Structure formats: C-alpha cells, structure tokens
Amino acid sequence: MTIAIHCQMCGYDIRVNSIHPGAIDTPMIDQTCSDPGIADRSGLSPVGLGLPLDVANVVCSPRPTSRVS
C-alpha cells in the first residue's frame, strides 16, 4: 500500500512513510496471549514486545530522520 500511495504522490513532491512496529504490549496482546497456545509472549517478536510509547516516539519524533531503526 505504501508503494502504491508513493507512486500516486511522487509527482506532487509528497513523501510517503509507513511504520510497522511489530508486537506492542497492549490489551489486545493480553487477549491474544490468554490463548493456551500463545502463553509465552517472548516468541511474539524477536526483540521482545514494544511499548505504545516506543511507537509514539517514532511517529512524533521532533527531528527528521532518513531512517529509524
């Protein structure tokens, strides 16, 4: 979807970005992990669960970046 929007907007000098945060520790994850087959949260993401604040810090970053890793 990001590439399709980029192709539509590139003629207008509009940059298109997308964020793919992976597993974030939210109530939805709590519901998912209540299933017996997914009781261990450590396997949901190779680097562990992120926090909602982690996503907010990337989205609302005060400094422009070419890449956030």
N, C-alpha and C positions, 0 to 999 in steps of 0.2 A: 504494500500500500504506500509506503514512503517513497519508493521509486516512482510509482505512478503519479503521486502528487508533485514530486520533484519535476518530472517531465512536463507537467502542466504549468508549473510556476516558474521554471528557469528563464523563460523569456521575459519575465517581469522583474528579474533580479531579486527574487524571494528565496531565501534559504529555507530548506525543509529538514528538520531533525526528528528523530524518534528516540524514545527511551524504552529499553527492555530490561526492567530491573530484576527479573527472576523472582524467587520466592521472598516475600516480605512478611514479617511477623505481624499478622492482623487477625481479627476474629475469624475471617474466612479460613485461614490456615488452621486455627484451632478446631474448626468444624471438620476440616479435611483430616486432620491428624487424630480425630476421635474414632475414625475407622480402624478396626483392628489390624488391617494390613499396612497402615501407614503410621504406626505408633511412634516410630523413630523419625524425628524431624531432621536429623543430621543428613539424611540422604536426599533431601529435597533440593539442595543446592550445593555445588562443590565447595563454595566458600562460606557456607552457613547461611542462616536467614538474615536478611537485611531488615532494617527498621524503617518505618514510614519517614522518619526524619532524614534518612540517607537519600531517599528519593527526592524529598523536598529540597535538600541541599544542592542536588544536581539541577533540578528544574529551576530553582530560584537563585542560581549562582550569580553573584554580583559582578563577576568578571567573565568576559567572553573567553571561551576556550575552543580550541580546534578539536580537542578530543578529551573526553573524561574517561578515565579507566579506574 
